[in-house]
Amino acid sequence: MFESTTLPLSQALSHIIDHRGLTPAKLGTTFIASGVPVASAMSVSRGVLDRDTFRFVDSETAARWMPVPLAPGDVLLTSEAPLGRVARVPTNQRIVLGQRLFGLRGRSGVLENAFLYYWLQTPGAQAQLAGRATGTTVLGIRQSALRDIRIDVPAVSLQRAIAEVLGALDDKIAANTRVGATSQALLRERFEALGIMAGGQDRLTDIVTLNPRSEGTFGSTPIHLSMQDLPTSDMAVSRWGTRPPNGGSRFMQGDTLLARITPCLENRKAGLVTFLAQGQIGAGSTEFVVLRPRPGIPTAVPYLIATHEDFRQFAIQHMVGTSGRQRISPLDLSRFGLLLPPSEVWSNFATFSDPIVSLHASLASESRALEELRDTLLPKLMSGQLRVKDAEKQVEDVV
């Protein structure tokens, strides 16, 4: 165990930036197509900021919105819906703090931002956040309650060492994400050249089967995907849980899953299943639409269609239901028009796309293993149960 000082968070921080009550309407302005990014709680995903969820304001509005600007490395904490997710402000981009977010900055010589970022992810910190939250249907924490949370603060040199060990794993995960993004961009460029999204008399169901029957077994540890597990930018699904199947969607290896409910559809939640064994079935949310490629159609094609902007806009425009609970039906999706190429085009495209799908499956598997190692080391390092040198040896073996 190492020596540490227990402090209320208010004494360990130099800034708690809270502009949750401000909106463009209150500032007498509106969001614009491009400008200074505004991050909200939905932007915080898997420890990073999802840029696809940003909205934008002009520089003048940003200055009025945040007279105390965020600094690179500041820690962002969601205050509700969901509570307790964290990310860090990037070093190369100005960010405006939107709704349901706190901006936190450690006090110099007391608390390192990088250490705070990881400490907030520990079970103990998450339990404190939940314990001080209020609300019935939606749990949220107020700034006054956040200030009273207790943090064990070791020496700054040890804080930095702990953050460096955990950061090495996150850096490798980030590198995997960049490789995946680059390869997906190349794949999408080749897909656009096929010309099938130009519109035509053919239909989506000429390429995919929507919500097909899945023949196989769940196995001894049934796989289950929740809406939270579905990515918004990565191609391959890399997170899932296990629980006995009880209703919901059914899917198999090579299927694409698409969120059909607002706001998940608008947020581009879709993913390709690459982690199941042949003949194994997984279960998922009732709010998934399963797209399975028809015989002869490359595995990547349904995913590329589901995440194409033209298809997404078609789906969004055809959603029905009450405000906040709108959905797109498989029947309406089936009416999306395509222009099918000759069969030999699919064979040529598969030669290019199949290795990229395999790459994404490998990257997703590796990143999942790295996340599991990080989450195992995190509480042990924070409590002093594991020495930094011992953790470094484990990390060196995988990065």
C-alpha positions as CSV (number, residue, x, y, z in Angstrom):
1,M,0.0,0.0,0.0
2,F,1.2,3.5,-0.7
3,E,0.6,6.6,1.4
4,S,-2.2,8.9,0.3
5,T,-4.2,11.8,1.6
6,T,-8.0,11.7,1.5
7,L,-9.5,15.0,0.4
8,P,-12.9,16.2,-0.7
9,L,-12.9,16.7,-4.5
10,S,-13.4,20.4,-4.0
11,Q,-10.0,20.7,-2.3
12,A,-8.2,18.6,-5.0
13,L,-9.6,20.6,-7.9
14,S,-8.8,24.1,-9.1
15,H,-11.8,24.3,-11.4
16,I,-15.2,22.8,-11.7
17,I,-16.7,24.2,-14.9
18,D,-20.4,23.8,-15.0
19,H,-22.5,25.3,-17.8
20,R,-25.2,22.6,-17.9
21,G,-28.0,25.2,-17.8
22,L,-26.9,27.1,-20.9
23,T,-28.3,26.4,-24.3
24,P,-28.0,28.2,-27.6
25,A,-31.6,29.4,-27.2
26,K,-30.7,31.1,-23.8
27,L,-27.7,32.7,-25.5
28,G,-29.9,34.1,-28.3
29,T,-28.3,32.0,-31.0
30,T,-28.6,28.6,-32.8
31,F,-26.3,25.7,-33.7
32,I,-24.6,26.1,-37.0
33,A,-23.1,23.6,-39.6
34,S,-19.5,24.1,-38.5
35,G,-17.5,26.1,-36.0
36,V,-16.5,25.5,-32.4
37,P,-17.6,22.0,-31.3
38,V,-20.1,21.6,-28.5
39,A,-19.8,18.3,-26.6
40,S,-22.7,16.9,-24.6
41,A,-23.1,13.8,-22.4
42,M,-23.9,11.7,-25.5
43,S,-20.4,12.7,-26.8
44,V,-18.7,10.8,-24.0
45,S,-18.3,7.2,-25.0
46,R,-15.7,4.5,-24.0
47,G,-13.5,7.1,-22.3
48,V,-13.2,9.4,-25.3
49,L,-15.2,12.0,-27.2
50,D,-17.2,10.8,-30.1
51,R,-16.8,13.6,-32.6
52,D,-19.8,12.4,-34.7
53,T,-22.1,13.7,-31.9
54,F,-20.7,17.3,-31.8
55,R,-22.8,20.3,-32.6
56,F,-21.3,23.7,-33.4
57,V,-21.5,27.3,-32.5
58,D,-19.6,30.4,-33.7
59,S,-16.6,31.7,-31.8
60,E,-18.5,34.6,-30.4
61,T,-21.1,32.3,-29.0
62,A,-18.5,30.0,-27.6
63,A,-16.8,32.8,-25.8
64,R,-20.1,33.9,-24.2
65,W,-21.0,30.4,-23.4
66,M,-17.7,29.6,-21.7
67,P,-15.9,32.7,-20.3
68,V,-13.7,30.2,-18.4
69,P,-12.6,28.0,-21.3
70,L,-11.7,24.3,-21.0
71,A,-8.0,23.6,-21.2
72,P,-6.4,20.6,-23.0
73,G,-6.3,17.6,-20.7
74,D,-9.2,18.8,-18.5
75,V,-11.5,15.9,-17.5
76,L,-15.1,15.8,-18.7
77,L,-17.6,14.0,-16.4
78,T,-21.2,13.3,-17.4
79,S,-23.6,14.5,-14.7
80,E,-26.6,12.4,-15.8
81,A,-28.0,10.3,-18.6
82,P,-25.7,8.4,-18.2
83,L,-24.0,9.3,-15.0
84,G,-20.2,8.9,-14.4
85,R,-18.7,8.6,-17.9
86,V,-15.4,10.4,-18.5
87,A,-13.3,11.8,-21.3
88,R,-10.5,14.3,-21.6
89,V,-10.4,17.5,-23.6
90,P,-8.2,16.9,-26.7
91,T,-5.0,18.9,-27.1
92,N,-5.7,20.1,-30.6
93,Q,-9.3,21.3,-30.5
94,R,-11.3,23.9,-28.6
95,I,-14.4,22.4,-27.0
96,V,-17.5,24.0,-25.5
97,L,-19.1,22.3,-22.6
98,G,-22.7,21.3,-23.4
99,Q,-25.5,19.9,-21.3
100,R,-25.1,17.3,-18.6
101,L,-21.3,17.7,-18.4
102,F,-18.8,18.9,-15.8
103,G,-15.3,20.1,-16.7
104,L,-12.8,19.2,-14.0
105,R,-9.2,20.5,-13.5
106,G,-6.8,19.2,-10.9
107,R,-5.1,21.6,-8.5
108,S,-1.5,22.1,-9.4
109,G,0.8,20.1,-7.1
110,V,-2.1,18.1,-5.7
111,L,-4.0,16.3,-8.4
112,E,-2.9,15.3,-11.9
113,N,-5.7,15.4,-14.5
114,A,-4.6,12.1,-16.0
115,F,-4.8,10.5,-12.5
116,L,-8.3,12.0,-11.9
117,Y,-9.4,10.7,-15.3
118,Y,-8.6,7.1,-14.3
119,W,-9.7,7.5,-10.7
120,L,-13.2,8.5,-11.7
121,Q,-13.5,5.2,-13.5
122,T,-12.8,3.0,-10.4
123,P,-15.7,1.1,-8.8
124,G,-15.2,3.2,-5.7
125,A,-15.5,6.5,-7.5
126,Q,-18.5,5.3,-9.5
127,A,-20.2,4.1,-6.3
128,Q,-19.7,7.6,-4.7
129,L,-21.2,9.3,-7.7
130,A,-24.2,7.0,-7.7
131,G,-24.6,7.3,-4.0
132,R,-24.7,11.1,-4.1
133,A,-26.9,11.3,-7.2
134,T,-30.6,12.2,-7.0
135,G,-33.6,11.6,-9.2
136,T,-36.2,8.9,-9.9
137,T,-36.3,8.0,-13.6
138,V,-32.9,9.6,-14.3
139,L,-30.0,9.8,-11.8
140,G,-28.0,13.0,-11.8
141,I,-25.4,14.6,-9.5
142,R,-25.3,18.3,-8.7
143,Q,-22.1,20.3,-8.3
144,S,-22.5,20.7,-4.6
145,A,-22.7,16.9,-4.2
146,L,-19.8,16.3,-6.6
147,R,-17.6,18.6,-4.5
148,D,-18.1,16.4,-1.4
149,I,-16.9,13.2,-3.0
150,R,-13.7,11.9,-1.3
151,I,-10.6,11.0,-3.3
152,D,-7.4,9.3,-2.1
153,V,-4.5,11.4,-3.5
154,P,-1.0,9.8,-3.5
155,A,2.2,11.7,-4.3
156,V,2.1,13.5,-7.7
157,S,5.0,11.4,-8.9
158,L,3.1,8.2,-8.2
159,Q,0.0,9.7,-9.8
160,R,1.9,10.3,-13.0
161,A,3.4,6.8,-13.0
162,I,0.0,5.2,-12.5
163,A,-1.5,7.3,-15.3
164,E,1.4,6.4,-17.6
165,V,0.9,2.7,-17.2
166,L,-2.8,2.8,-17.9
167,G,-2.3,5.4,-20.6
168,A,0.0,3.0,-22.5
169,L,-2.9,0.6,-22.9
170,D,-5.3,3.4,-23.9
171,D,-2.7,4.7,-26.4
172,K,-2.6,1.2,-28.0
173,I,-6.4,1.1,-28.2
174,A,-6.4,4.6,-29.8
175,A,-3.9,3.4,-32.3
176,N,-6.1,0.5,-33.2
177,T,-9.0,2.9,-33.6
178,R,-7.0,5.1,-36.0
179,V,-6.0,2.0,-38.1
180,G,-9.6,1.0,-38.2
181,A,-10.8,4.4,-39.2
182,T,-8.2,4.6,-42.0
183,S,-9.1,1.2,-43.4
184,Q,-12.8,1.9,-43.2
185,A,-12.3,5.1,-45.1
186,L,-10.6,3.2,-47.9
187,L,-13.3,0.6,-47.9
188,R,-16.0,3.2,-48.1
189,E,-14.3,5.0,-51.0
190,R,-14.2,1.7,-52.9
191,F,-17.8,1.1,-52.0
192,E,-18.9,4.5,-53.3
193,A,-17.3,3.6,-56.7
194,L,-19.7,0.7,-57.1
195,G,-22.5,3.3,-57.6
196,I,-25.2,1.2,-55.9
197,M,-26.2,4.2,-53.7
198,A,-27.1,6.3,-56.6
199,G,-30.7,5.2,-56.4
200,G,-32.7,2.9,-58.7
201,Q,-35.5,0.4,-59.0
202,D,-33.8,-2.3,-57.0
203,R,-34.5,-2.7,-53.3
204,L,-32.5,-3.2,-50.1
205,T,-34.0,-6.6,-49.8
206,D,-32.3,-7.6,-53.0
207,I,-29.0,-7.4,-51.1
208,V,-29.9,-8.2,-47.5
209,T,-32.4,-10.2,-45.5
210,L,-34.0,-8.1,-42.7
211,N,-34.4,-9.7,-39.3
212,P,-33.9,-13.2,-40.7
213,R,-34.3,-16.4,-38.7
214,S,-31.0,-17.5,-37.1
215,E,-30.4,-21.3,-37.0
216,G,-27.8,-22.4,-34.5
217,T,-27.2,-22.6,-30.7
218,F,-26.5,-20.0,-28.0
219,G,-23.7,-22.0,-26.4
220,S,-22.9,-22.5,-22.7
221,T,-22.4,-18.7,-22.2
222,P,-25.1,-16.9,-24.3
223,I,-24.0,-13.7,-25.9
224,H,-26.1,-10.6,-25.4
225,L,-25.7,-7.1,-26.9
226,S,-27.3,-4.1,-25.4
227,M,-27.8,-0.8,-27.2
228,Q,-24.9,0.6,-25.3
229,D,-22.6,-2.1,-26.9
230,L,-23.3,-1.0,-30.4
231,P,-20.6,1.3,-31.8
232,T,-21.1,4.7,-33.4
233,S,-18.0,4.8,-35.6
234,D,-16.0,1.5,-35.4
235,M,-17.0,-1.2,-37.8
236,A,-16.8,-4.3,-35.7
237,V,-18.7,-4.7,-32.4
238,S,-16.1,-5.1,-29.6
239,R,-18.3,-5.1,-26.5
240,W,-20.9,-7.5,-25.4
241,G,-22.3,-9.2,-22.3
242,T,-23.5,-12.7,-21.4
243,R,-27.0,-13.6,-20.1
244,P,-29.7,-16.1,-20.9
245,P,-31.7,-15.1,-24.0
246,N,-35.1,-13.7,-23.4
247,G,-36.8,-12.2,-26.4
248,G,-35.2,-9.5,-28.5
249,S,-33.2,-9.8,-31.8
250,R,-31.2,-12.8,-32.9
251,F,-28.0,-12.5,-35.0
252,M,-25.1,-14.6,-36.3
253,Q,-21.5,-14.1,-37.5
254,G,-21.4,-11.6,-40.3
255,D,-24.7,-9.9,-39.6
256,T,-24.9,-6.1,-39.3
257,L,-26.9,-4.6,-36.4
258,L,-28.6,-1.3,-36.8
259,A,-30.3,0.8,-34.1
260,R,-33.8,1.6,-35.2
261,I,-34.9,4.0,-32.4
262,T,-34.3,7.7,-31.8
263,P,-31.7,9.0,-30.9
264,C,-29.6,5.9,-31.4
265,L,-30.3,5.8,-35.2
266,E,-29.4,9.5,-35.5
267,N,-26.2,8.9,-33.5
268,R,-25.1,6.2,-36.1
269,K,-25.3,3.2,-33.9
270,A,-24.5,0.2,-36.1
271,G,-22.0,-2.6,-36.0
272,L,-20.8,-5.7,-37.7
273,V,-20.8,-9.0,-35.8
274,T,-17.3,-10.6,-36.1
275,F,-16.8,-12.4,-32.8
276,L,-19.2,-15.3,-32.9
277,A,-18.3,-18.9,-33.8
278,Q,-19.8,-20.4,-36.8
279,G,-23.3,-21.7,-35.9
280,Q,-23.4,-19.6,-32.8
281,I,-26.4,-17.3,-32.2
282,G,-26.3,-14.1,-30.2
283,A,-29.2,-12.1,-28.7
284,G,-29.7,-8.4,-28.6
285,S,-31.9,-5.4,-28.0
286,T,-35.4,-5.4,-29.4
287,E,-34.5,-2.1,-31.0
288,F,-32.0,-3.7,-33.4
289,V,-32.7,-4.4,-37.0
290,V,-30.6,-7.3,-38.2
291,L,-29.2,-7.1,-41.8
292,R,-27.8,-10.3,-43.2
293,P,-26.1,-10.4,-46.6
294,R,-27.8,-12.6,-49.2
295,P,-25.7,-15.3,-50.8
296,G,-22.9,-13.8,-53.0
297,I,-23.0,-10.4,-51.2
298,P,-19.8,-9.5,-49.4
299,T,-20.0,-9.3,-45.6
300,A,-19.1,-5.6,-45.5
301,V,-21.9,-4.4,-47.8
302,P,-24.8,-4.4,-45.4
303,Y,-22.7,-2.4,-42.9
304,L,-21.6,0.1,-45.5
305,I,-25.2,0.6,-46.6
306,A,-26.5,0.9,-43.0
307,T,-23.9,3.6,-42.2
308,H,-24.1,5.5,-45.5
309,E,-25.5,9.0,-45.1
310,D,-28.1,8.6,-47.9
311,F,-29.5,5.5,-46.2
312,R,-29.4,7.1,-42.7
313,Q,-31.3,10.1,-43.9
314,F,-33.9,7.9,-45.6
315,A,-34.3,5.9,-42.3
316,I,-34.5,9.0,-40.2
317,Q,-37.1,10.6,-42.4
318,H,-39.3,7.5,-42.3
319,M,-39.3,7.1,-38.5
320,V,-42.7,7.0,-36.9
321,G,-44.0,7.2,-33.4
322,T,-44.4,9.7,-30.5
323,S,-41.7,12.3,-29.8
324,G,-38.7,10.7,-28.2
325,R,-39.8,7.1,-29.1
326,Q,-39.7,7.2,-32.9
327,R,-38.6,4.0,-34.8
328,I,-38.0,2.9,-38.3
329,S,-39.7,-0.3,-39.3
330,P,-38.0,-3.1,-41.4
331,L,-40.8,-2.7,-43.9
332,D,-40.0,0.9,-44.5
333,L,-36.3,0.1,-44.7
334,S,-37.0,-2.5,-47.4
335,R,-38.2,0.2,-49.7
336,F,-34.8,2.0,-49.9
337,G,-33.8,2.1,-53.6
338,L,-30.5,0.8,-54.9
339,L,-28.9,0.2,-58.3
340,L,-27.4,-3.3,-58.3
341,P,-24.2,-4.1,-60.2
342,P,-23.5,-7.3,-62.1
343,S,-22.7,-10.3,-59.9
344,E,-19.0,-10.3,-60.9
345,V,-18.6,-6.8,-59.2
346,W,-19.5,-8.4,-55.9
347,S,-16.8,-11.0,-56.2
348,N,-14.2,-8.3,-57.0
349,F,-15.3,-6.2,-54.1
350,A,-15.2,-9.1,-51.7
351,T,-11.5,-9.7,-52.6
352,F,-10.8,-6.1,-51.4
353,S,-13.3,-5.9,-48.5
354,D,-13.0,-9.3,-46.8
355,P,-9.4,-8.7,-45.6
356,I,-10.5,-5.4,-44.2
357,V,-13.3,-7.0,-42.3
358,S,-10.8,-9.5,-40.9
359,L,-8.6,-6.7,-39.9
360,H,-11.4,-5.0,-38.0
361,A,-12.3,-8.2,-36.3
362,S,-8.7,-8.6,-35.1
363,L,-8.4,-4.9,-34.0
364,A,-11.7,-5.2,-32.0
365,S,-10.6,-8.4,-30.3
366,E,-7.2,-6.9,-29.3
367,S,-8.8,-3.7,-28.1
368,R,-11.3,-5.7,-26.0
369,A,-8.4,-7.6,-24.4
370,L,-6.5,-4.4,-23.7
371,E,-9.6,-2.8,-22.1
372,E,-10.0,-5.8,-19.9
373,L,-6.4,-5.6,-18.8
374,R,-6.7,-1.9,-18.1
375,D,-9.9,-2.4,-16.1
376,T,-8.2,-5.2,-14.1
377,L,-5.1,-3.1,-13.3
378,L,-7.0,0.1,-12.6
379,P,-8.5,-0.5,-9.1
380,K,-5.4,-2.5,-8.0
381,L,-3.0,0.4,-9.0
382,M,-5.3,3.0,-7.4
383,S,-5.5,1.1,-4.1
384,G,-1.8,0.3,-4.0
385,Q,-2.6,-3.4,-4.1
386,L,-0.4,-3.6,-7.3
387,R,3.0,-1.9,-7.6
388,V,3.6,0.2,-10.7
389,K,6.7,-1.8,-11.7
390,D,4.7,-5.1,-11.7
391,A,1.9,-3.5,-13.7
392,E,4.5,-2.2,-16.2
393,K,5.7,-5.7,-16.9
394,Q,2.2,-6.9,-17.7
395,V,1.6,-3.9,-20.0
396,E,5.0,-4.3,-21.8
397,D,3.9,-7.8,-22.9
398,V,0.9,-6.5,-24.8
399,V,1.9,-3.1,-26.2
